[in-house]
Amino acid sequence: MDRDRGITVAIDGFFAMAWFGWGQASAPAPLAAVLWSGLGLAALLTITGVILASRATGRPSLMTDRAARRRYGIIVGLEFSVLGAGAAALGATGQYRWVPVLICFGVGLHFFPLAPVLGNPSLRPLGALLILVAAVATVIGLNSEIMLSLIVGPGAGLCLLIFGVATAIGSLTEAAEAER
């Protein structure tokens, strides 16, 4: 079993929890219940990822490679800097409702350069879906006054949850086949 897959499952679960939580910011009661369910499933996914990573055998994590760690740090550092500055600018100009859209777009975008660094091509379709979630929220936001975290939170949370579950299933299937 691949340690990096377990780590990916844990990270997808963790950030799905964050997105489902952000979506609850002004959610009506029926939607809040759905978001709490998503948050609970994401928590279970996070735990599953930790277990998979801790039980992994085989090649060491890609993060043991100094060059990969450096590229990862540069990509994530740029992402945090640009998105932090963008969120601050939106907040300072009273456009705070657009912050989750910006963050979702930026997170989706960062998966494209991370895919080769982490050796995980499935990050590209995940990134494309997160950009699509941000685009849908933009269209809705331009035509309504809804809190955009109600769109982006569940959308991004669901994308991460689905990709995390798919990665976990792939990891478990691969481990079962290796035992045969």
C-alpha positions in Angstrom: 0.0 0.0 0.0 1.2 3.5 -0.9 1.8 5.9 2.1 1.2 8.9 -0.1 -2.3 7.7 -1.0 -3.2 7.4 2.7 -1.9 10.9 3.2 -3.9 12.1 0.3 -7.1 10.5 1.7 -6.4 12.2 5.1 -5.8 15.6 3.5 -8.9 15.3 1.3 -11.0 14.4 4.3 -9.6 17.2 6.5 -10.2 19.9 3.9 -13.6 18.5 3.0 -14.4 19.0 6.7 -13.2 22.6 6.5 -15.4 23.3 3.4 -18.5 21.6 4.8 -17.9 23.7 8.0 -17.5 26.9 6.0 -20.7 26.2 4.2 -22.5 26.3 7.5 -21.7 29.9 8.1 -25.3 31.0 7.2 -26.9 27.8 6.2 -30.6 27.3 6.8 -31.4 24.4 9.2 -32.1 21.7 6.5 -28.9 22.5 4.7 -27.0 22.7 7.9 -28.0 19.1 8.7 -26.7 17.9 5.3 -23.5 19.8 5.9 -23.0 18.3 9.3 -23.5 14.9 7.7 -20.8 15.7 5.1 -18.6 16.9 7.9 -19.0 13.7 9.8 -18.3 11.6 6.7 -15.2 13.7 6.0 -14.0 13.2 9.6 -14.3 9.4 9.0 -12.4 9.8 5.8 -9.6 11.7 7.5 -9.3 8.9 10.1 -9.3 6.3 7.4 -6.5 8.2 5.6 -4.4 8.3 8.8 -4.9 4.6 9.3 -4.0 3.8 5.6 -0.9 6.0 5.8 0.3 4.5 9.1 -0.2 0.9 7.8 1.5 1.6 4.4 4.4 -0.4 3.3 6.5 -0.1 0.2 8.2 2.9 -1.2 8.7 5.9 1.1 6.6 9.1 0.7 7.5 11.4 -2.1 8.0 14.1 0.6 11.2 12.3 1.5 12.6 13.7 -1.9 14.2 17.0 -1.2 13.4 18.4 -4.7 9.7 17.4 -4.4 9.5 19.0 -0.9 11.0 22.2 -2.3 8.6 22.4 -5.3 5.7 21.5 -3.0 6.7 24.3 -0.5 7.0 26.9 -3.3 3.6 26.0 -4.8 1.8 26.0 -1.5 3.7 29.1 -0.3 2.7 31.0 -3.4 -0.9 29.8 -3.1 -1.2 30.9 0.6 0.4 34.3 -0.2 -1.7 35.1 -3.2 -5.0 33.8 -1.7 -4.2 35.5 1.6 -3.6 38.8 -0.1 -6.7 38.4 -2.3 -8.9 37.5 0.7 -7.5 40.5 2.6 -8.2 42.8 -0.3 -11.8 41.4 -0.7 -12.4 41.9 3.0 -10.9 45.4 3.1 -13.2 46.5 0.3 -16.3 45.0 1.8 -16.5 42.1 -0.7 -16.1 39.4 1.9 -18.8 37.2 0.4 -16.4 36.5 -2.5 -13.6 35.2 -0.3 -14.8 31.5 -0.4 -15.1 31.7 -4.2 -11.5 33.0 -4.5 -10.2 30.4 -2.1 -12.0 27.6 -4.0 -10.7 28.8 -7.3 -7.1 29.1 -6.0 -7.2 25.7 -4.4 -8.5 24.2 -7.6 -5.7 25.9 -9.5 -3.0 24.8 -7.2 -3.7 21.2 -7.9 -2.5 21.5 -11.5 1.2 22.2 -10.6 1.0 19.8 -7.6 -0.2 16.8 -9.6 3.3 16.1 -11.1 5.1 17.0 -7.9 3.0 14.5 -5.9 2.8 12.0 -8.7 -0.9 12.1 -8.5 -2.6 12.8 -11.9 -6.1 12.6 -10.2 -5.4 16.0 -8.7 -6.0 17.6 -12.1 -9.7 16.6 -12.4 -10.2 17.5 -8.8 -8.7 20.9 -9.5 -11.0 21.3 -12.5 -14.1 20.5 -10.5 -13.1 23.0 -7.8 -12.6 25.7 -10.4 -16.1 24.7 -11.8 -17.6 25.1 -8.3 -16.0 28.5 -8.1 -17.4 29.4 -11.5 -20.9 28.3 -10.6 -20.7 30.3 -7.4 -19.5 33.3 -9.4 -22.5 33.2 -11.7 -24.9 32.7 -8.8 -23.2 35.6 -6.9 -23.5 38.0 -9.8 -27.2 37.3 -9.9 -28.1 37.1 -6.2 -27.1 38.2 -2.7 -26.8 34.7 -1.4 -23.8 34.0 0.9 -21.5 32.3 -1.5 -20.1 29.9 1.2 -23.5 28.2 0.8 -22.5 27.2 -2.7 -18.8 26.8 -2.5 -18.7 25.0 0.9 -20.9 22.0 0.0 -19.5 21.9 -3.6 -15.9 21.9 -2.7 -16.5 19.6 0.3 -18.3 17.1 -1.8 -15.6 17.1 -4.5 -12.9 16.5 -1.9 -15.0 13.8 -0.2 -15.6 11.9 -3.4 -12.0 12.1 -4.5 -10.8 11.0 -1.1 -13.2 8.1 -1.0 -12.1 7.1 -4.5 -8.4 7.3 -3.5 -9.1 5.2 -0.4 -10.9 2.5 -2.4 -8.1 2.5 -4.9 -5.6 2.1 -2.1 -7.5 -0.7 -0.4 -8.1 -2.5 -3.8 -4.4 -2.3 -4.6 -3.4 -3.6 -1.2 -5.9 -6.5 -1.5 -4.5 -7.4 -5.0 -0.9 -7.2 -3.7 -1.8 -9.8 -0.9 -3.0 -12.3 -3.5 
